[in-house]
Amino acid sequence: MEPIDLTLEISNKLPSFPGSPRPQFISWADKKSEGYNLELIFLSSHSGTHLDAPYHFIENGLKIDKIPLNRLITNATLCNIRKGPDEPITKNDVVKFEARNGKIMPGAAIVFETGWSQNISRKDYFTRNPGLSPSAAKYLSERKPSLVGIDSPSIDLGKDLKFSAHNILLKENILILENLCNLDKIKRTAFRLIVLPLKLRGATGSPVRAVAS
């Protein structure tokens, strides 16, 4: 399979989680004056397609710079479970997927394709997005995957202000990959996933370049 970019473009037009600033590119040097072009970048560590380290919600949890590379370059399973506004991915959805495709194995990377990434221009993109129900998150945590990803701005339902899935998964040291795109271009269930966050010392997360191959 040819590499597929699963990453949203970062620009000052990128929608951001309510309360977080949009990315800003600030010109710092230009070719005419300094002999080269250079910009400063201002953005949240959870902008666009990004990885949540356990420290995002868990005190003394693993920080982004301490994640081993073998958890970031791994085999993955694509779970196509289409969902609309406010619709949860349930435990039953996951069980049915396993019945068709086999059990989720410890150390696996699981990526949910809901189709929600097509709605990034909607005003309710961050507030009515699909996500894991608490029961589905608990069921997945018992399977002990290395990473859970989704084509939604959050692994939680937009209306879940308790961030239930975040707390359940990150407590078990399961990485969370959010705001993926182009999952519909992956034409098979099993694929190779590459997720490269910046090595930001002590950070809760990082924008990533995510690639399927």
ChimeraX attribute file (.defattr): number of C-alpha atoms within 10 A of each C-alpha:
attribute: neighborCount
match mode: 1-to-1
recipient: residues
	/A:1	10
	/A:2	7
	/A:3	12
	/A:4	16
	/A:5	17
	/A:6	24
	/A:7	22
	/A:8	20
	/A:9	12
	/A:10	17
	/A:11	15
	/A:12	14
	/A:13	10
	/A:14	17
	/A:15	21
	/A:16	19
	/A:17	17
	/A:18	9
	/A:19	6
	/A:20	13
	/A:21	15
	/A:22	20
	/A:23	19
	/A:24	16
	/A:25	15
	/A:26	11
	/A:27	11
	/A:28	12
	/A:29	14
	/A:30	12
	/A:31	9
	/A:32	8
	/A:33	8
	/A:34	10
	/A:35	9
	/A:36	10
	/A:37	12
	/A:38	14
	/A:39	12
	/A:40	10
	/A:41	12
	/A:42	13
	/A:43	18
	/A:44	15
	/A:45	19
	/A:46	21
	/A:47	26
	/A:48	26
	/A:49	26
	/A:50	27
	/A:51	31
	/A:52	26
	/A:53	26
	/A:54	26
	/A:55	19
	/A:56	20
	/A:57	17
	/A:58	18
	/A:59	9
	/A:60	9
	/A:61	16
	/A:62	22
	/A:63	20
	/A:64	24
	/A:65	17
	/A:66	13
	/A:67	15
	/A:68	9
	/A:69	11
	/A:70	9
	/A:71	18
	/A:72	19
	/A:73	17
	/A:74	18
	/A:75	17
	/A:76	23
	/A:77	20
	/A:78	20
	/A:79	22
	/A:80	15
	/A:81	14
	/A:82	14
	/A:83	16
	/A:84	14
	/A:85	16
	/A:86	15
	/A:87	17
	/A:88	21
	/A:89	24
	/A:90	18
	/A:91	18
	/A:92	12
	/A:93	14
	/A:94	20
	/A:95	17
	/A:96	12
	/A:97	16
	/A:98	13
	/A:99	10
	/A:100	8
	/A:101	13
	/A:102	10
	/A:103	12
	/A:104	19
	/A:105	13
	/A:106	13
	/A:107	16
	/A:108	18
	/A:109	29
	/A:110	24
	/A:111	23
	/A:112	24
	/A:113	22
	/A:114	24
	/A:115	20
	/A:116	23
	/A:117	20
	/A:118	13
	/A:119	15
	/A:120	17
	/A:121	10
	/A:122	11
	/A:123	10
	/A:124	12
	/A:125	21
	/A:126	20
	/A:127	19
	/A:128	18
	/A:129	27
	/A:130	29
	/A:131	31
	/A:132	25
	/A:133	20
	/A:134	23
	/A:135	16
	/A:136	21
	/A:137	25
	/A:138	19
	/A:139	18
	/A:140	24
	/A:141	21
	/A:142	13
	/A:143	15
	/A:144	20
	/A:145	21
	/A:146	23
	/A:147	23
	/A:148	24
	/A:149	24
	/A:150	29
	/A:151	27
	/A:152	29
	/A:153	29
	/A:154	23
	/A:155	27
	/A:156	25
	/A:157	27
	/A:158	22
	/A:159	14
	/A:160	16
	/A:161	9
	/A:162	10
	/A:163	16
	/A:164	18
	/A:165	25
	/A:166	23
	/A:167	19
	/A:168	21
	/A:169	27
	/A:170	22
	/A:171	18
	/A:172	17
	/A:173	20
	/A:174	24
	/A:175	26
	/A:176	25
	/A:177	29
	/A:178	26
	/A:179	24
	/A:180	27
	/A:181	24
	/A:182	18
	/A:183	23
	/A:184	13
	/A:185	11
	/A:186	17
	/A:187	10
	/A:188	11
	/A:189	12
	/A:190	17
	/A:191	17
	/A:192	15
	/A:193	23
	/A:194	23
	/A:195	21
	/A:196	17
	/A:197	21
	/A:198	16
	/A:199	14
	/A:200	14
	/A:201	10
	/A:202	13
	/A:203	18
	/A:204	21
	/A:205	27
	/A:206	24
	/A:207	25
	/A:208	24
	/A:209	19
	/A:210	23
	/A:211	18
	/A:212	23
	/A:213	14
